[in-house]
Amino acid sequence: MKKIFFALLTAVGLVAGAQASGGGMAWDKAPVNVSDTASLQNGAKLFVNYCLNCHSAAFMRFNRLKDIGLTDEQIKDNLLFTTDKVGETMKAAIDPQQAKAWFGANPPDLTVIARSRAGSGGSGADYLYTFLRTFYRDDAKATGWNNLAFPSVGMPHVLWQLQGERQAVFEEKSGGHGAPEHVFTGWKQLSEGSMTPQQYDQAVGDLVNYLQWMGEPAQNTRVRIGVWVLAFLAVFTFIAWRLNAAFWKDVK
């Protein structure tokens, strides 16, 4: 329980810093649908191949992926590293000391990242969807990358081979008190990726959809049970109302 609390606390602190650094950038609406098993399966594959190298999901076990339609064999063949077992939790491949040396801090656990990153700009899924689609080349940064949603982020663009390399175009405008401001105006494509922009947006949508589901794997079950509970309460309320009317009908 303490681990979950500290993971949530760390994630909340990180998003607060990200929002402050982002200067209130508008977040795009994430195409989240946690009932879409095909999207969740593709998102799980992207998560394991691109995120799990540095980020853990310490409160999620591989065998929980059976809830999104995968079998043990599919999990073993497509999503497990050679040393992992289906019943193990999702641990990062990177050494924590190396991660701290390379990025300045250990990459945060992502189990509840989509739930913790909600803010005034939208849901946590909206933030992640925007964040993963706004990386750009910046040679002034140690990683060679920067991000519009989280300026000066220590994380490199791990999906760049899918999206390609882009450069953000800024226009200098005079701000308040005569101070110049650099306003984002568009993108300049430096190299093509293996996906078209539409395909990349769809892939990021699938990844974010998986992160949203991972934060609460039982949410679909909760919704289904909730519908039946509301239906039962509606029927019970009707019966209680009719019983009450029958009980008091002869009372003057």
N, C-alpha and C positions, 0 to 999 in steps of 0.2 A: 504493500500500500504506500509506503514511504517513497519507493522508486517511482510509482505513478505520479505521486504528488510533485516530486522534484522535477520529473519530466515535463509536467504541465507548467510548472513555475518557470522553468527554463525557456520553454517554447513561448509562453506569454511575454517574457522579457525580450526575447528575440524579435517578436512581431512588433512590440512597441518601438524598439529601436529601428526596425525596418520602416515602419510608418513614418516615424519622425524624419528618417533620412530621405524617404521617398517624396517628401514635400507635398503630400496629399494628392498624388497621382491617381486618376480615376482607374478603377479596376474593371476589367472586362468580365462579363457574365460567363461563368463556367458552365459548359453543357453537361451537368451532372445528372445521372440517372442510375441510382444504385440497384435498380431492378434489371438493368441491361447486362446479362451475364457475359456476352461476347465482349463488351467494352471492358468489364472488370477483368476478364481473363487476359486481354491484351495489355491492360494497365499493369497487372501483376507481372507479366513478362518484362515490360519496360522497367518496372521497379527493380526487379531482381538483376537485370542486365546493366542498368545505368545508375541506380541509386544505392543499391546494397553494397557497392564497393566501399563507400565511405560512410553511409548512414545506416544505422541499425533500425530495426523495428522490434525492440526487445520484448514487447508485450503481445506479439503476434507469432503464432506457430505456423509452420508450413502446412500442417495438416488441416488448418482452418480454411485453407483455400478450397477444400471440398465443398464448402458452403456456396461457392460460386460455380459449381459444376465440374470441377477438376477431380480426376481420380488420383489415387496414390501413385499409380504408374506414370501418369502425366506429370505429376509434381516431381517425381524422381528423375524422369528423363529430360524434362525441360527447364526446371526451376531450381534444382539443387546443385550445389557444388559437390565435389567428390567427397568431402569430409562431412557433409551435412546429412542428417536423418530427417525423415518426414515429421517426426514429433518434436524436433528442436525449434527454438525461436530463431527469428531472422537476425543474425548477427552480422555486423559490418566486417568486410574482409581486411580493412586497413588497420594498421597498428595505431592505437590512440596517441602514442608519443610522436609518431611520424605525422599524424594528422595535425597535431598541435603545432609542430614545427613548420609544416607546409602552409597551413591556413590560418595560424594564429590562435585557433581554438578547435576543440573537438567538434566535428559536425553533429548537430542535434539529432536525437532519436526522432523518427518520423511516424511512430505509431499513432499519435493523436495530433499530428501537425495540422491537419485540415480543420480540426475542431478548435484548435487554440489560436489560429491566425485570423479569426473573424474580427472585423473592426468597423469603423464608420463607413469605410469604402465598400463594404459588402461582406460576404461570407468568407471563411478561410479558403474554400475551394476557389472563389473568385480571385483572391490574392495569389494563390499558387498558380492558377491558370495564367494570370497576367505576368507574374514573375518569370515563369519558364519560357515565355514567349517574347521577352524584352531584353535578352542579353545582346551585347554588341562588343566588337573589338575595341580595346583601349590599351595601347602599349604602355601607358603611364602606370598601369596597375601590375602588381606582381604576378597575377595569374594571366594577364593579357586580356582580361575580360572585365566588363562592367555591366550594370543592369539599371534600367530606368525605374523599376519598381523598388529596388533596393540599391541605391548608389553606393559604390565602393564595397560591395559585397565581397567577402573572401572566397566565395565559391566560384570555381570556373564553370564554363558552359559545357556540361557533360554531354549535352544532346546536339552539339554543334555539327557533328557529321550528318545528322538527320536534317537539320535546318539550314546548314551552310553558315558561312561567315558574313556578318553584316556590320555596317558602321552606322551609328546614329548621326543624323544631321541636325545640328543646332543652329538657331538664328539668334544673334545678339540683339536684344532690345533693351531700351532704357527702362529701369525699374523705379521703384519709389526712392525718393531722395537722390535721384540721379545715378544710382548704382546700376550697372548693366546686368541684365539677366540673360541667361542662355536658355532659349525656349526650344524644345524638341519639335522638329517639323516633319521628320520622315526618316526613311531608311535608304541606305545605299548598299546594294548586294555586292559583296566582295568575291564570294565563291558560292557555287551551288551545292546544296546538300543532296542526300539520297531521296528526299521527299519533296514534293511540291509544297508551297505554303499551306494549301488546304489540307493536305495529308498530314503535315506536321501539326497543325492546329488540332486535327482529329486525334492524333497520337497523344498530344499533351492532354487533351480532354479525357482520353481513356486513362492516362496515368493519374490525373487529378481525381477522376471518378473512383479509381481504386484507392487512393489515399483517403478520400471521403468515406468509402466503405470500411476501410481498415480501422478508422477511428471508432467505429461502432458496428462490428460485423453482424450484430443481432438486430439492427435497425429494421430490416425488412420483416423479420418475425414480429418485432414489437408493433409495427404498423398493422400487420395482419391481425394480431391478437387484439389490438386496440379497436379495430373495426367491429369485431365480434362483441367486444365488451360494450361498445356504444350501442350496438343493436340489442343486446340483452337489457341494458339499462332503459332503452326506449320501450321495449315490450313490458318490462317490469313496471315502468312508470305508468303505462296505460292500464295495466291490470290493477295497480294500486289506486289509480284514479277512479276506476269503475267500482272497486270494492268500497272505496270511501263514499261514493255516491249511493251505493246500495245500503250501506250501514246507516247513513244519515237521512235516508228518504222519508222515514216515518217520524223523524224527530221534528217537532214544530218549533 
